[in-house]
Each structure stands twice: as C-alpha cells, then as structure tokens.
C-alpha cells in the first residue's frame, strides 16, 4: 500500500511538472506569436504611413486611403500589444486637446453647423504626429522613410518639370494646385538642406541630397508661388544661422544674383512681392480687411470652420472669381472661422511646437543625422508659417499632412536618441558597479 502510494505520488508529481513545462512552452509560443504579430503590424503601419506621405505629392485620394489604413493598423497594433503604450505622450498633447475643443465649440455654434461638423475631420490628421512617433522607432526606419520620400518626390518632380515644358504650362501644377505644389516643394527642400550643410554629413549623403535639391528648387520656382519662395528663404536662413554666418551671407548673395540675373518672368514675379499695385496683392489686402469686419461681428467663436465665401459676399462684392473662398492668411482665416478662442488655441499650439522642436534641434545639433532631421523639420515649420502669412495653408490637406508628419519626425528622432542615451547611461552604471564590486 505504501509502495503504491509512493508510485502514485511520483506519477502525480511527474504529471504536475509535465503540465507546468507544457504550460510554459505554450505561453512562450503564444508570446512569440504575439511579438511576431506586433512586429508585422508595426511594419504595416510604417508602409501605409509612408504611402500616405508619398501620396500627398500626386493623389489626395491615395494619401487619404493610406492614412485610414495606417490608422486602422495602428489601432490593431495597440490591441495586439495588449496595452496603450504605443500612444506615446508628447509635450503637445494638451495643446492639441485645446485646439480640438476650440474647433468643436465653434462648430457647435457655427452659422452652417452641418458643414462645420463635417470639417472636423481635418483634426484626424493630427494623428500623423502619433503614428510617426510610433512607427519611426529606429534610426534605420527614419532613414528609410526620409530616403524614400526625398528620392521618390525627386523623380516625380523631374517628371513634372519635363511635362511643364512639354505642355507649355504657365505654372507647374500637374498633380496639385500650384500654391499647394509650391508649399510641398518648399517643405521638402527645407527637410533636405540641413544634410548638405552639416559638416559631419557623409560625402555620399551630401552629394545625393544636393542632387535632389536641384529639381525641387527648379520646380518651386516654376510654381511661381511667391509665398513659398519666401518660406524657403526664411527657412534656409534659419538653417544657415544654426550652421554658419557665412552661409547666411551666401544666401543673401544668391538672392541678389537671382534678382539681377534670373529669367525675366521670375524676376518680375519676385519684384511683385512688394508691389501694392499687383492685382493679387490688392485682392489679398481687400480679403484681409473684409475678414476683420466679419470677425468684428463674430469675435468669440467665429462663423465656424467652413468656406467663408457666402458670408464674405454679405460684406463686399468680390472683384475676382475665386475671391473670398478663404482669406489667404492663416491668422485672419482663424479669426473669422474660429474667433478669438480658436485663434488663441492655434497660436499657443504653434508657439509650443516651435519651442519643443527648437529644444530638440539644440540637443541634437552635433548629430549629423538626427540633428539634420530635427533642423529640417523645424525649418519646414518656419517656412510653413511664412507661407501662411499669404495663404490658408493650414487648411490645405496635403500641406497639413506634411506639417504634422514633420512634427512627428522631430519627436521620433528625439525619442530614439533619448532612448540611446538612457541605454548608454544604464550600461555605464552597470560597468561602474561591477568595477566597484571587484575592488
């Protein structure tokens, strides 16, 4: 009886241990499958995010569909990872919420509530900041993203230039309106320039960046979009100020030579920037004055985030066919559509974005890659703001996608380098402790 009990006990113990080992193996296999699913979903999000940003240069439909797919894959990624840790907090979160609240509040009391509520969809594009931070999680991913973006758009730009001359177009505008095309070209140029100017950039990267800049610069000129020219100039001077005062002088010299030697149509277009008699300048001044009159009647929440033409026509008679649809100035447009509440939230957001990105640039300025990415993103933001003095580019879907993506890009490289610094610090601490134990 005792021997049988011992055998039963041995068998029970063996079975118990076997069950534990089997459970551990099953758990390990499940964990491996889960990790594989997470890795796959990260790659899917990256691919669709890349397609979205590439797509904005030739098809808003492709870009929008890719954004939807990226968002769905991103949500699936969070579910698969078993937590919400893939939503990485940023210093901008509360400012985003304030802007969203201002939009919702304005839409609730808008003159045309239906349209204003429908236009709230533009807020979804802010998600690109978080998608970029989540998917651009390594230096290799950032390199792949930027290399593909700059390389693809360079080839597309060369095609556009060839078609421009073959079709005898007045302004380069094959895939977008020429103002949108100018804004995109400006921001892509400012993303690329820092790689040329950093002293530690590998020669092969510097040469490749320079070769990409040439067609983009030519395409920007051929859009004849003066506000984007000014945005490029302002962003380039900002980049140069971080690199060398001699580069600033070189830029000034290039501007002088351009005003003296460029083809006549380009020179005349440049001179018209400061001409009050220029028809488009006069139209903008009239729209801004009318916009301020509309704001005076709707000061707190504005008329709602809608097309302003119907309201505009109650205050003045348009002298140009396209006059009054929007007001060709970000601040005036925001005053009219969102009122003081909305304008304050957006200005606060923009100031915070500038300060956050400036801090990142200063921290990474010695790093040829991460520093150039951060500086390019901040220069693109500055160029966007200068462009926005004369255009409603904050309401331009393609430009907005690029804006939010560059913000996410800057935050991503900062997170990557911060993680590396923490890892190195931890390694140093471990080595120091081991040496202490030896002594």
VEXDREN-2710 file (C-alpha; in Angstrom, 1 decimal):
% VEXDREN-2710
k/r/px/py/pz
1/UNK/0.0/0.0/0.0
2/UNK/2.8/2.4/0.9
3/UNK/4.8/1.4/-2.2
4/UNK/1.7/2.0/-4.4
5/UNK/1.1/5.4/-2.7
6/UNK/4.7/6.3/-3.4
7/UNK/4.3/5.3/-7.1
8/UNK/1.1/7.4/-7.3
9/UNK/2.8/10.3/-5.7
10/UNK/5.7/10.0/-8.1
11/UNK/3.3/9.8/-11.0
12/UNK/1.3/12.8/-9.7
13/UNK/4.5/14.8/-9.3
14/UNK/5.7/13.9/-12.8
15/UNK/2.3/14.8/-14.3
16/UNK/2.3/18.1/-12.4
17/UNK/5.8/19.0/-13.6
18/UNK/4.9/18.0/-17.2
19/UNK/1.8/20.2/-17.1
20/UNK/3.9/23.1/-15.8
21/UNK/6.5/22.7/-18.5
22/UNK/3.8/22.3/-21.2
23/UNK/2.1/25.4/-20.0
24/UNK/5.3/27.4/-20.0
25/UNK/6.1/26.2/-23.6
26/UNK/2.5/27.1/-24.7
27/UNK/2.9/30.5/-23.0
28/UNK/6.3/31.1/-24.7
29/UNK/4.8/30.1/-28.1
30/UNK/1.9/32.4/-27.5
31/UNK/4.2/35.3/-26.5
32/UNK/6.4/34.7/-29.6
33/UNK/3.3/34.7/-31.8
34/UNK/2.1/37.9/-30.2
35/UNK/5.5/39.5/-30.7
36/UNK/5.6/38.4/-34.3
37/UNK/2.1/39.9/-34.8
38/UNK/3.2/43.2/-33.2
39/UNK/6.3/43.4/-35.4
40/UNK/4.2/42.7/-38.5
41/UNK/1.6/45.4/-37.6
42/UNK/4.4/47.9/-36.9
43/UNK/5.7/47.2/-40.5
44/UNK/2.2/47.6/-41.9
45/UNK/1.7/50.9/-40.1
46/UNK/5.0/52.1/-41.5
47/UNK/4.2/51.1/-45.0
48/UNK/0.8/52.8/-45.0
49/UNK/2.2/55.9/-43.3
50/UNK/4.9/56.1/-46.0
51/UNK/2.3/55.7/-48.8
52/UNK/0.2/58.4/-47.2
53/UNK/3.1/61.0/-47.2
54/UNK/4.2/59.9/-50.7
55/UNK/0.6/60.0/-52.0
56/UNK/0.1/63.6/-51.0
57/UNK/2.5/64.6/-53.8
58/UNK/0.4/63.1/-56.6
59/UNK/-3.1/62.0/-55.3
60/UNK/-5.0/63.2/-52.3
61/UNK/-7.2/60.1/-52.6
62/UNK/-4.3/57.7/-52.3
63/UNK/-3.0/59.7/-49.4
64/UNK/-6.3/59.7/-47.6
65/UNK/-6.9/56.0/-48.1
66/UNK/-3.4/55.2/-46.9
67/UNK/-4.0/57.3/-43.8
68/UNK/-7.2/55.4/-43.0
69/UNK/-5.3/52.1/-43.4
70/UNK/-2.4/53.3/-41.2
71/UNK/-4.8/54.4/-38.5
72/UNK/-6.7/51.1/-38.5
73/UNK/-3.4/49.1/-38.4
74/UNK/-2.1/51.4/-35.6
75/UNK/-5.2/50.7/-33.5
76/UNK/-4.8/46.9/-34.2
77/UNK/-1.2/47.3/-33.1
78/UNK/-2.2/48.7/-29.8
79/UNK/-4.8/45.9/-29.3
80/UNK/-2.2/43.3/-30.2
81/UNK/0.4/44.7/-27.9
82/UNK/-2.0/44.4/-25.1
83/UNK/-1.8/47.9/-23.9
84/UNK/-1.9/51.5/-25.0
85/UNK/1.8/52.0/-24.6
86/UNK/2.1/52.7/-28.4
87/UNK/0.4/56.0/-27.8
88/UNK/3.4/58.0/-26.8
89/UNK/2.7/61.2/-24.9
90/UNK/4.2/64.4/-26.2
91/UNK/4.6/67.9/-24.8
92/UNK/2.0/69.0/-27.3
93/UNK/-0.9/66.8/-26.1
94/UNK/-2.8/69.4/-24.0
95/UNK/-2.3/72.0/-26.8
96/UNK/-3.8/69.5/-29.3
97/UNK/-6.8/69.0/-27.0
98/UNK/-7.3/72.7/-26.6
99/UNK/-7.3/73.2/-30.4
100/UNK/-9.8/70.2/-30.8
101/UNK/-12.0/71.7/-28.1
102/UNK/-12.0/75.1/-29.9
103/UNK/-12.9/73.5/-33.2
104/UNK/-15.8/71.5/-31.6
105/UNK/-17.1/74.5/-29.7
106/UNK/-17.0/76.7/-32.9
107/UNK/-18.8/74.0/-34.9
108/UNK/-21.5/73.7/-32.3
109/UNK/-22.4/77.4/-32.7
110/UNK/-21.5/77.8/-36.4
111/UNK/-23.6/79.5/-38.9
112/UNK/-23.5/76.4/-41.1
113/UNK/-23.3/73.6/-38.4
114/UNK/-23.5/70.7/-40.8
115/UNK/-20.5/71.8/-42.9
116/UNK/-18.5/72.9/-39.8
117/UNK/-19.1/69.5/-38.1
118/UNK/-18.1/67.7/-41.3
119/UNK/-14.9/69.7/-41.5
120/UNK/-13.9/68.5/-38.0
121/UNK/-12.4/65.5/-39.9
122/UNK/-9.3/67.7/-40.5
123/UNK/-8.5/67.2/-36.9
124/UNK/-7.8/63.5/-37.6
125/UNK/-4.7/64.5/-39.5
126/UNK/-3.1/65.3/-36.1
127/UNK/-2.9/61.6/-35.7
128/UNK/0.0/61.6/-38.0
129/UNK/2.2/63.0/-35.2
130/UNK/1.5/59.9/-33.1
131/UNK/1.7/57.5/-36.0
132/UNK/5.1/58.9/-37.0
133/UNK/6.4/58.6/-33.4
134/UNK/5.1/55.0/-33.1
135/UNK/6.3/53.7/-36.4
136/UNK/9.6/55.7/-36.8
137/UNK/11.1/53.9/-33.8
138/UNK/14.6/53.4/-35.1
139/UNK/17.2/55.3/-37.0
140/UNK/17.0/52.8/-39.8
141/UNK/13.3/53.4/-40.1
142/UNK/13.7/57.1/-40.2
143/UNK/16.5/56.8/-42.8
144/UNK/14.2/54.6/-44.9
145/UNK/11.3/57.0/-44.6
146/UNK/13.3/60.1/-45.5
147/UNK/15.3/58.4/-48.2
148/UNK/12.2/57.1/-49.9
149/UNK/10.3/60.4/-49.5
150/UNK/13.1/62.5/-50.9
151/UNK/14.1/60.0/-53.6
152/UNK/10.5/59.4/-54.9
153/UNK/9.5/63.0/-54.9
154/UNK/12.7/63.9/-56.7
155/UNK/11.8/61.5/-59.6
156/UNK/8.2/62.8/-59.6
157/UNK/9.5/66.4/-59.7
158/UNK/11.7/65.7/-62.7
159/UNK/8.7/64.3/-64.5
160/UNK/6.7/67.4/-63.6
161/UNK/9.4/69.7/-64.9
162/UNK/9.6/67.8/-68.2
163/UNK/5.8/67.8/-68.6
164/UNK/5.8/71.6/-67.7
165/UNK/8.0/72.5/-70.6
166/UNK/6.4/69.9/-73.0
167/UNK/2.9/71.1/-72.3
168/UNK/3.9/74.8/-72.2
169/UNK/2.2/75.3/-68.8
170/UNK/2.1/78.8/-67.2
171/UNK/2.7/77.4/-63.7
172/UNK/3.8/74.0/-62.5
173/UNK/0.6/72.3/-61.3
174/UNK/0.2/68.8/-62.7
175/UNK/-0.9/67.0/-59.5
176/UNK/-2.0/69.8/-57.3
177/UNK/-2.9/73.5/-57.5
178/UNK/0.3/75.5/-58.0
179/UNK/0.1/77.0/-54.5
180/UNK/-0.2/73.6/-52.9
181/UNK/2.7/72.3/-55.1
182/UNK/4.8/75.3/-54.0
183/UNK/4.1/74.6/-50.3
184/UNK/5.1/70.9/-50.7
185/UNK/8.3/71.7/-52.7
186/UNK/9.3/74.3/-50.1
187/UNK/8.9/71.9/-47.2
188/UNK/10.7/69.1/-48.9
189/UNK/13.6/71.4/-49.7
190/UNK/13.9/72.6/-46.1
191/UNK/13.9/68.9/-45.0
192/UNK/16.8/68.2/-47.3
193/UNK/19.0/71.2/-46.9
194/UNK/20.4/70.5/-43.4
195/UNK/22.0/67.3/-44.7
196/UNK/24.0/69.3/-47.2
197/UNK/25.2/71.9/-44.7
198/UNK/26.1/69.7/-41.7
199/UNK/29.9/69.4/-41.5
200/UNK/29.8/65.7/-40.4
201/UNK/27.4/64.5/-43.2
202/UNK/29.0/61.6/-45.1
203/UNK/30.1/62.9/-48.6
204/UNK/27.8/60.4/-50.4
205/UNK/24.8/61.6/-48.5
206/UNK/25.7/65.2/-49.1
207/UNK/26.1/64.7/-52.8
208/UNK/22.8/62.8/-53.0
209/UNK/20.9/65.5/-51.1
210/UNK/22.4/68.2/-53.3
211/UNK/21.3/66.4/-56.5
212/UNK/17.8/66.0/-55.0
213/UNK/17.6/69.7/-54.1
214/UNK/18.2/70.9/-57.7
215/UNK/15.0/69.6/-59.3
216/UNK/12.9/70.5/-56.2
217/UNK/14.3/74.1/-56.3
218/UNK/13.6/74.4/-60.1
219/UNK/10.0/73.0/-59.5
220/UNK/9.4/75.5/-56.7
221/UNK/10.4/78.4/-59.0
222/UNK/8.1/77.1/-61.7
223/UNK/5.1/77.2/-59.4
224/UNK/5.6/81.0/-59.3
225/UNK/4.2/80.8/-55.8
226/UNK/5.8/83.8/-54.1
227/UNK/4.8/82.9/-50.5
228/UNK/6.5/79.6/-50.9
229/UNK/9.6/81.3/-52.2
230/UNK/9.6/83.5/-49.1
231/UNK/9.0/80.4/-46.9
232/UNK/12.1/78.7/-48.4
233/UNK/14.2/81.8/-47.9
234/UNK/13.1/82.2/-44.3
235/UNK/13.7/78.5/-43.5
236/UNK/17.0/78.4/-45.3
237/UNK/18.3/81.5/-43.4
238/UNK/17.2/79.8/-40.2
239/UNK/19.1/76.6/-41.1
240/UNK/22.1/78.7/-42.1
241/UNK/22.0/80.6/-38.8
242/UNK/22.5/77.2/-37.0
243/UNK/25.4/76.2/-39.2
244/UNK/27.5/79.3/-40.1
245/UNK/27.1/83.0/-40.6
246/UNK/29.0/82.7/-43.8
247/UNK/26.2/80.5/-45.2
248/UNK/23.7/83.3/-44.4
249/UNK/25.9/85.7/-46.4
250/UNK/26.0/83.2/-49.3
251/UNK/22.2/83.1/-49.2
252/UNK/21.9/86.8/-49.4
253/UNK/24.3/86.9/-52.3
254/UNK/22.3/84.2/-54.1
255/UNK/19.1/86.3/-53.7
256/UNK/20.8/89.4/-55.1
257/UNK/22.1/87.4/-58.1
258/UNK/18.6/85.9/-58.6
259/UNK/17.0/89.4/-58.7
260/UNK/19.6/90.6/-61.2
261/UNK/20.1/87.5/-63.5
262/UNK/17.1/85.3/-63.3
263/UNK/14.8/85.0/-66.3
264/UNK/12.6/88.0/-66.6
265/UNK/9.3/86.2/-65.7
266/UNK/10.8/85.0/-62.4
267/UNK/12.3/88.4/-61.6
268/UNK/9.1/90.2/-62.3
269/UNK/7.3/87.7/-60.1
270/UNK/9.8/88.3/-57.3
271/UNK/9.6/92.1/-57.6
272/UNK/5.8/91.9/-57.4
273/UNK/6.0/90.7/-53.8
274/UNK/6.4/94.3/-52.6
275/UNK/4.2/95.9/-55.2
276/UNK/0.9/97.3/-53.8
277/UNK/-0.4/97.7/-57.4
278/UNK/-0.1/94.0/-58.1
279/UNK/-3.6/92.6/-58.6
280/UNK/-3.2/89.6/-56.3
281/UNK/-1.7/91.7/-53.6
282/UNK/-4.6/94.2/-53.8
283/UNK/-7.1/91.3/-53.6
284/UNK/-5.4/89.8/-50.5
285/UNK/-5.5/93.2/-48.8
286/UNK/-9.2/93.5/-49.6
287/UNK/-9.8/90.0/-48.3
288/UNK/-8.0/90.7/-45.0
289/UNK/-9.8/93.9/-44.4
290/UNK/-13.2/92.2/-45.1
291/UNK/-12.2/89.3/-42.9
292/UNK/-11.6/91.7/-40.0
293/UNK/-15.0/93.1/-40.5
294/UNK/-16.5/89.6/-40.4
295/UNK/-14.5/88.9/-37.2
296/UNK/-15.8/92.1/-35.6
297/UNK/-19.4/90.6/-35.9
298/UNK/-18.4/87.1/-34.7
299/UNK/-15.5/87.7/-32.3
300/UNK/-15.7/84.9/-29.8
301/UNK/-16.2/81.6/-31.8
302/UNK/-16.2/82.9/-35.4
303/UNK/-18.6/81.7/-38.1
304/UNK/-17.5/78.1/-38.0
305/UNK/-14.8/76.2/-39.9
306/UNK/-16.4/76.4/-43.3
307/UNK/-15.9/78.0/-46.7
308/UNK/-16.4/81.7/-46.0
309/UNK/-17.5/82.9/-49.4
310/UNK/-21.2/83.1/-48.7
311/UNK/-20.6/85.2/-45.6
312/UNK/-17.9/87.2/-47.4
313/UNK/-20.3/88.3/-50.1
314/UNK/-22.5/89.9/-47.4
315/UNK/-19.8/92.3/-46.6
316/UNK/-18.3/93.1/-50.0
317/UNK/-18.7/92.3/-53.7
318/UNK/-15.8/90.1/-54.9
319/UNK/-13.8/91.5/-57.8
320/UNK/-12.1/88.2/-58.7
321/UNK/-13.7/84.9/-59.5
322/UNK/-12.0/83.0/-56.7
323/UNK/-12.1/85.8/-54.1
324/UNK/-13.4/85.1/-50.7
325/UNK/-13.5/81.3/-50.6
326/UNK/-10.8/81.6/-48.0
327/UNK/-8.8/84.6/-46.9
328/UNK/-5.2/83.8/-47.9
329/UNK/-3.8/84.3/-44.4
330/UNK/-3.8/81.7/-41.6
331/UNK/-4.4/84.2/-38.7
332/UNK/-7.2/86.1/-40.5
333/UNK/-8.9/82.9/-41.6
334/UNK/-8.7/81.5/-38.0
335/UNK/-10.1/84.8/-36.6
336/UNK/-13.1/84.6/-39.0
337/UNK/-13.8/80.8/-38.7
338/UNK/-12.9/80.1/-35.0
339/UNK/-12.9/83.5/-33.4
340/UNK/-10.6/84.6/-30.6
341/UNK/-11.0/81.2/-28.8
342/UNK/-9.8/79.3/-31.8
343/UNK/-7.0/81.7/-32.8
344/UNK/-5.6/81.6/-29.2
345/UNK/-5.6/77.8/-29.1
346/UNK/-3.8/77.5/-32.5
347/UNK/-1.3/80.3/-31.8
348/UNK/-0.5/78.6/-28.4
349/UNK/-0.1/75.3/-30.3
350/UNK/2.2/76.8/-32.9
351/UNK/4.4/78.5/-30.2
352/UNK/4.7/75.3/-28.3
353/UNK/5.6/73.4/-31.4
354/UNK/8.3/75.9/-32.2
355/UNK/9.8/75.7/-28.7
356/UNK/9.6/71.9/-28.5
357/UNK/11.3/71.5/-31.9
358/UNK/13.9/74.2/-31.1
359/UNK/14.8/72.3/-27.9
360/UNK/15.3/69.1/-29.9
361/UNK/17.4/70.9/-32.5
362/UNK/19.7/72.3/-29.8
363/UNK/20.1/69.0/-28.2
364/UNK/20.9/67.2/-31.4
365/UNK/22.8/69.8/-33.4
366/UNK/26.1/67.9/-33.3
367/UNK/24.5/64.7/-34.6
368/UNK/24.7/64.8/-38.4
369/UNK/21.7/62.6/-39.0
370/UNK/19.2/63.2/-36.1
371/UNK/20.3/66.8/-35.9
372/UNK/19.7/67.4/-39.6
373/UNK/16.3/65.7/-39.4
374/UNK/15.2/67.9/-36.4
375/UNK/16.6/71.1/-38.0
376/UNK/14.9/70.3/-41.3
377/UNK/11.6/69.7/-39.5
378/UNK/11.8/73.0/-37.7
379/UNK/12.8/74.9/-40.8
380/UNK/9.8/73.3/-42.6
381/UNK/7.6/74.6/-39.8
382/UNK/9.1/78.1/-40.1
383/UNK/8.7/78.0/-43.9
384/UNK/5.0/76.9/-43.4
385/UNK/4.4/79.9/-41.1
386/UNK/5.9/82.4/-43.5
387/UNK/3.9/80.8/-46.4
388/UNK/0.8/81.1/-44.1
389/UNK/1.1/84.8/-44.0
390/UNK/-0.2/84.9/-47.6
391/UNK/-2.0/81.6/-47.9
392/UNK/-4.5/79.5/-46.0
393/UNK/-2.1/76.6/-46.0
394/UNK/-3.2/75.3/-42.5
395/UNK/-6.4/74.3/-44.3
396/UNK/-4.6/72.7/-47.2
397/UNK/-4.9/68.9/-46.7
398/UNK/-1.6/68.0/-48.4
399/UNK/0.4/70.7/-46.7
400/UNK/-1.2/69.8/-43.3
401/UNK/-0.2/66.1/-43.7
402/UNK/3.4/67.2/-44.3
403/UNK/3.3/69.6/-41.4
404/UNK/2.1/67.0/-38.8
405/UNK/4.4/64.4/-40.2
406/UNK/7.5/66.6/-39.8
407/UNK/6.4/67.3/-36.2
408/UNK/6.2/63.6/-35.6
409/UNK/9.5/63.1/-37.3
410/UNK/11.3/65.5/-35.0
411/UNK/9.7/63.9/-31.9
412/UNK/10.6/60.5/-33.2
413/UNK/14.4/61.2/-33.6
414/UNK/14.4/62.8/-30.2
415/UNK/12.8/59.7/-28.7
416/UNK/15.3/57.5/-30.5
417/UNK/18.3/59.5/-29.2
418/UNK/16.9/59.8/-25.7
419/UNK/16.4/56.0/-25.6
420/UNK/20.0/55.5/-26.7
421/UNK/21.3/57.9/-24.1
422/UNK/19.4/56.1/-21.3
423/UNK/20.7/52.8/-22.5
424/UNK/24.3/54.0/-22.6
425/UNK/23.8/55.6/-19.1
426/UNK/22.4/52.3/-17.8
427/UNK/25.4/50.4/-19.3
428/UNK/27.8/52.8/-17.8
429/UNK/26.2/52.4/-14.4
430/UNK/26.4/48.6/-14.6
431/UNK/30.1/48.7/-15.5
432/UNK/30.8/51.1/-12.7
433/UNK/29.0/48.8/-10.2
434/UNK/30.9/45.7/-11.4
435/UNK/34.2/47.5/-11.0
436/UNK/33.2/48.6/-7.5
437/UNK/32.4/45.0/-6.6
438/UNK/35.8/43.8/-7.9
439/UNK/37.5/46.3/-5.6
END
